[in-house]
Amino acid sequence: MALLLLEALGALLILVFIVWWTMFSGRKHGELEDSARRNAGPEKPGDSL
């Protein structure tokens, strides 16, 4: 029983680490603001939000 709990805890820790990593590994200064997006130039055809 203890082995199952230990394995579940390990899986939970891995899941939390993956979520944390994906949340904080983006742009250094956050997303571009709307005005910066408009001034960045035309989007390529096929690009979508």
Biopython code that builds the backbone (N, CA, C, O; Angstrom):
import numpy as np
from Bio.PDB.StructureBuilder import StructureBuilder

atoms = [
    (1, "MET", "N", (0.826, -1.190, 0.000)),
    (1, "MET", "CA", (0.000, 0.000, 0.000)),
    (1, "MET", "C", (0.877, 1.265, 0.000)),
    (1, "MET", "O", (0.588, 2.233, -0.704)),
    (2, "ALA", "N", (1.934, 1.237, 0.789)),
    (2, "ALA", "CA", (2.820, 2.400, 0.849)),
    (2, "ALA", "C", (3.491, 2.638, -0.493)),
    (2, "ALA", "O", (3.712, 3.785, -0.880)),
    (3, "LEU", "N", (3.817, 1.574, -1.203)),
    (3, "LEU", "CA", (4.438, 1.719, -2.514)),
    (3, "LEU", "C", (3.489, 2.402, -3.503)),
    (3, "LEU", "O", (3.923, 3.221, -4.313)),
    (4, "LEU", "N", (2.220, 2.072, -3.441)),
    (4, "LEU", "CA", (1.236, 2.710, -4.317)),
    (4, "LEU", "C", (1.113, 4.197, -3.995)),
    (4, "LEU", "O", (1.037, 5.020, -4.908)),
    (5, "LEU", "N", (1.093, 4.547, -2.731)),
    (5, "LEU", "CA", (1.012, 5.952, -2.341)),
    (5, "LEU", "C", (2.270, 6.717, -2.777)),
    (5, "LEU", "O", (2.184, 7.859, -3.227)),
    (6, "LEU", "N", (3.415, 6.086, -2.640)),
    (6, "LEU", "CA", (4.662, 6.706, -3.061)),
    (6, "LEU", "C", (4.678, 6.927, -4.572)),
    (6, "LEU", "O", (5.131, 7.969, -5.044)),
    (7, "GLU", "N", (4.195, 5.969, -5.313)),
    (7, "GLU", "CA", (4.140, 6.092, -6.767)),
    (7, "GLU", "C", (3.155, 7.189, -7.180)),
    (7, "GLU", "O", (3.433, 7.960, -8.098)),
    (8, "ALA", "N", (2.018, 7.257, -6.510)),
    (8, "ALA", "CA", (1.038, 8.308, -6.806)),
    (8, "ALA", "C", (1.610, 9.689, -6.479)),
    (8, "ALA", "O", (1.388, 10.643, -7.226)),
    (9, "LEU", "N", (2.332, 9.799, -5.384)),
    (9, "LEU", "CA", (2.963, 11.063, -5.024)),
    (9, "LEU", "C", (4.009, 11.464, -6.068)),
    (9, "LEU", "O", (4.088, 12.635, -6.440)),
    (10, "GLY", "N", (4.792, 10.530, -6.532)),
    (10, "GLY", "CA", (5.778, 10.807, -7.569)),
    (10, "GLY", "C", (5.131, 11.284, -8.855)),
    (10, "GLY", "O", (5.614, 12.225, -9.484)),
    (11, "ALA", "N", (4.039, 10.638, -9.251)),
    (11, "ALA", "CA", (3.329, 11.049, -10.465)),
    (11, "ALA", "C", (2.745, 12.452, -10.299)),
    (11, "ALA", "O", (2.769, 13.251, -11.235)),
    (12, "LEU", "N", (2.229, 12.747, -9.122)),
    (12, "LEU", "CA", (1.682, 14.074, -8.856)),
    (12, "LEU", "C", (2.783, 15.137, -8.908)),
    (12, "LEU", "O", (2.575, 16.216, -9.463)),
    (13, "LEU", "N", (3.933, 14.844, -8.345)),
    (13, "LEU", "CA", (5.043, 15.793, -8.376)),
    (13, "LEU", "C", (5.514, 16.050, -9.805)),
    (13, "LEU", "O", (5.818, 17.188, -10.164)),
    (14, "ILE", "N", (5.574, 15.010, -10.608)),
    (14, "ILE", "CA", (5.958, 15.175, -12.010)),
    (14, "ILE", "C", (4.932, 16.033, -12.744)),
    (14, "ILE", "O", (5.305, 16.903, -13.531)),
    (15, "LEU", "N", (3.657, 15.800, -12.498)),
    (15, "LEU", "CA", (2.600, 16.587, -13.129)),
    (15, "LEU", "C", (2.708, 18.054, -12.731)),
    (15, "LEU", "O", (2.616, 18.933, -13.588)),
    (16, "VAL", "N", (2.900, 18.329, -11.451)),
    (16, "VAL", "CA", (3.025, 19.707, -10.975)),
    (16, "VAL", "C", (4.250, 20.369, -11.601)),
    (16, "VAL", "O", (4.190, 21.537, -11.988)),
    (17, "PHE", "N", (5.343, 19.647, -11.704)),
    (17, "PHE", "CA", (6.553, 20.197, -12.318)),
    (17, "PHE", "C", (6.318, 20.543, -13.785)),
    (17, "PHE", "O", (6.751, 21.602, -14.239)),
    (18, "ILE", "N", (5.648, 19.680, -14.528)),
    (18, "ILE", "CA", (5.375, 19.934, -15.945)),
    (18, "ILE", "C", (4.489, 21.170, -16.098)),
    (18, "ILE", "O", (4.743, 22.012, -16.960)),
    (19, "VAL", "N", (3.464, 21.283, -15.275)),
    (19, "VAL", "CA", (2.573, 22.453, -15.342)),
    (19, "VAL", "C", (3.345, 23.718, -15.000)),
    (19, "VAL", "O", (3.204, 24.733, -15.682)),
    (20, "TRP", "N", (4.157, 23.670, -13.953)),
    (20, "TRP", "CA", (4.943, 24.840, -13.554)),
    (20, "TRP", "C", (5.910, 25.240, -14.669)),
    (20, "TRP", "O", (6.052, 26.423, -14.976)),
    (21, "TRP", "N", (6.561, 24.274, -15.260)),
    (21, "TRP", "CA", (7.532, 24.534, -16.318)),
    (21, "TRP", "C", (6.867, 25.200, -17.518)),
    (21, "TRP", "O", (7.421, 26.142, -18.086)),
    (22, "THR", "N", (5.685, 24.722, -17.910)),
    (22, "THR", "CA", (5.018, 25.292, -19.076)),
    (22, "THR", "C", (4.448, 26.673, -18.771)),
    (22, "THR", "O", (4.333, 27.497, -19.679)),
    (23, "MET", "N", (4.096, 26.945, -17.539)),
    (23, "MET", "CA", (3.558, 28.261, -17.201)),
    (23, "MET", "C", (4.635, 29.333, -17.217)),
    (23, "MET", "O", (4.368, 30.458, -17.640)),
    (24, "PHE", "N", (5.828, 29.024, -16.775)),
    (24, "PHE", "CA", (6.839, 30.042, -16.572)),
    (24, "PHE", "C", (8.012, 29.970, -17.542)),
    (24, "PHE", "O", (9.044, 30.593, -17.291)),
    (25, "SER", "N", (7.889, 29.238, -18.633)),
    (25, "SER", "CA", (8.999, 29.169, -19.583)),
    (25, "SER", "C", (8.695, 29.915, -20.873)),
    (25, "SER", "O", (9.280, 29.614, -21.914)),
    (26, "GLY", "N", (7.787, 30.887, -20.818)),
    (26, "GLY", "CA", (7.404, 31.638, -22.009)),
    (26, "GLY", "C", (8.312, 32.831, -22.226)),
    (26, "GLY", "O", (9.514, 32.779, -21.963)),
    (27, "ARG", "N", (7.713, 33.904, -22.712)),
    (27, "ARG", "CA", (8.464, 35.130, -22.959)),
    (27, "ARG", "C", (9.011, 35.703, -21.660)),
    (27, "ARG", "O", (8.410, 35.541, -20.598)),
    (28, "LYS", "N", (10.152, 36.373, -21.752)),
    (28, "LYS", "CA", (10.779, 36.954, -20.564)),
    (28, "LYS", "C", (9.952, 38.107, -19.999)),
    (28, "LYS", "O", (9.898, 38.294, -18.783)),
    (29, "HIS", "N", (9.309, 38.881, -20.873)),
    (29, "HIS", "CA", (8.547, 40.048, -20.410)),
    (29, "HIS", "C", (7.053, 39.885, -20.682)),
    (29, "HIS", "O", (6.350, 40.883, -20.844)),
    (30, "GLY", "N", (6.568, 38.684, -20.735)),
    (30, "GLY", "CA", (5.142, 38.444, -20.930)),
    (30, "GLY", "C", (4.729, 38.524, -22.385)),
    (30, "GLY", "O", (5.571, 38.594, -23.281)),
    (31, "GLU", "N", (3.448, 38.513, -22.607)),
    (31, "GLU", "CA", (2.901, 38.577, -23.954)),
    (31, "GLU", "C", (2.987, 39.995, -24.496)),
    (31, "GLU", "O", (3.052, 40.960, -23.734)),
    (32, "LEU", "N", (2.987, 40.113, -25.827)),
    (32, "LEU", "CA", (2.973, 41.416, -26.455)),
    (32, "LEU", "C", (1.628, 42.085, -26.212)),
    (32, "LEU", "O", (0.596, 41.415, -26.158)),
    (33, "GLU", "N", (1.641, 43.409, -26.066)),
    (33, "GLU", "CA", (0.387, 44.135, -25.906)),
    (33, "GLU", "C", (-0.276, 44.292, -27.267)),
    (33, "GLU", "O", (0.368, 44.098, -28.298)),
    (34, "ASP", "N", (-1.563, 44.644, -27.275)),
    (34, "ASP", "CA", (-2.304, 44.756, -28.531)),
    (34, "ASP", "C", (-1.691, 45.785, -29.465)),
    (34, "ASP", "O", (-1.618, 45.545, -30.671)),
    (35, "SER", "N", (-1.243, 46.938, -28.940)),
    (35, "SER", "CA", (-0.659, 47.969, -29.798)),
    (35, "SER", "C", (0.637, 47.472, -30.435)),
    (35, "SER", "O", (0.920, 47.792, -31.590)),
    (36, "ALA", "N", (1.418, 46.702, -29.701)),
    (36, "ALA", "CA", (2.658, 46.163, -30.258)),
    (36, "ALA", "C", (2.349, 45.130, -31.339)),
    (36, "ALA", "O", (3.082, 45.026, -32.322)),
    (37, "ARG", "N", (1.287, 44.377, -31.166)),
    (37, "ARG", "CA", (0.905, 43.392, -32.184)),
    (37, "ARG", "C", (0.473, 44.096, -33.464)),
    (37, "ARG", "O", (0.829, 43.661, -34.559)),
    (38, "ARG", "N", (-0.295, 45.187, -33.337)),
    (38, "ARG", "CA", (-0.761, 45.908, -34.518)),
    (38, "ARG", "C", (0.405, 46.539, -35.264)),
    (38, "ARG", "O", (0.395, 46.594, -36.494)),
    (39, "ASN", "N", (1.416, 47.019, -34.532)),
    (39, "ASN", "CA", (2.556, 47.683, -35.157)),
    (39, "ASN", "C", (3.612, 46.697, -35.643)),
    (39, "ASN", "O", (4.573, 47.100, -36.298)),
    (40, "ALA", "N", (3.451, 45.425, -35.336)),
    (40, "ALA", "CA", (4.467, 44.439, -35.698)),
    (40, "ALA", "C", (4.461, 44.120, -37.186)),
    (40, "ALA", "O", (5.429, 43.559, -37.700)),
    (41, "GLY", "N", (3.390, 44.467, -37.882)),
    (41, "GLY", "CA", (3.332, 44.189, -39.308)),
    (41, "GLY", "C", (2.255, 43.170, -39.611)),
    (41, "GLY", "O", (1.623, 42.617, -38.710)),
    (42, "PRO", "N", (2.058, 42.932, -40.897)),
    (42, "PRO", "CA", (1.002, 41.986, -41.288)),
    (42, "PRO", "C", (1.363, 40.560, -40.887)),
    (42, "PRO", "O", (2.525, 40.153, -40.870)),
    (43, "GLU", "N", (0.313, 39.835, -40.569)),
    (43, "GLU", "CA", (0.517, 38.430, -40.232)),
    (43, "GLU", "C", (0.627, 37.613, -41.509)),
    (43, "GLU", "O", (0.135, 38.019, -42.562)),
    (44, "LYS", "N", (1.266, 36.473, -41.409)),
    (44, "LYS", "CA", (1.363, 35.571, -42.538)),
    (44, "LYS", "C", (0.002, 34.929, -42.782)),
    (44, "LYS", "O", (-0.745, 34.693, -41.833)),
    (45, "PRO", "N", (-0.329, 34.645, -44.029)),
    (45, "PRO", "CA", (-1.588, 33.939, -44.287)),
    (45, "PRO", "C", (-1.580, 32.578, -43.600)),
    (45, "PRO", "O", (-0.603, 31.834, -43.675)),
    (46, "GLY", "N", (-2.659, 32.275, -42.945)),
    (46, "GLY", "CA", (-2.758, 30.993, -42.261)),
    (46, "GLY", "C", (-2.430, 31.098, -40.779)),
    (46, "GLY", "O", (-2.724, 30.174, -40.022)),
    (47, "ASP", "N", (-1.827, 32.205, -40.346)),
    (47, "ASP", "CA", (-1.581, 32.389, -38.920)),
    (47, "ASP", "C", (-2.896, 32.734, -38.241)),
    (47, "ASP", "O", (-3.668, 33.552, -38.742)),
    (48, "SER", "N", (-3.136, 32.135, -37.154)),
    (48, "SER", "CA", (-4.360, 32.430, -36.427)),
    (48, "SER", "C", (-4.044, 32.490, -34.943)),
    (48, "SER", "O", (-2.967, 32.084, -34.506)),
    (49, "LEU", "N", (-4.996, 33.000, -34.176)),
    (49, "LEU", "CA", (-4.806, 33.084, -32.726)),
    (49, "LEU", "C", (-4.891, 31.733, -32.184)),
    (49, "LEU", "O", (-4.761, 31.544, -30.975)),
]
sb = StructureBuilder()
sb.init_structure("model")
sb.init_model(0)
sb.init_chain("A")
sb.init_seg("    ")
for serial, (resi, resn, name, xyz) in enumerate(atoms, 1):
    if name == "N":
        sb.init_residue(resn, " ", resi, " ")
    sb.init_atom(name, np.array(xyz, "f"), 0.0, 1.0, " ", f" {name:<3s}", serial, name[0])
structure = sb.get_structure()
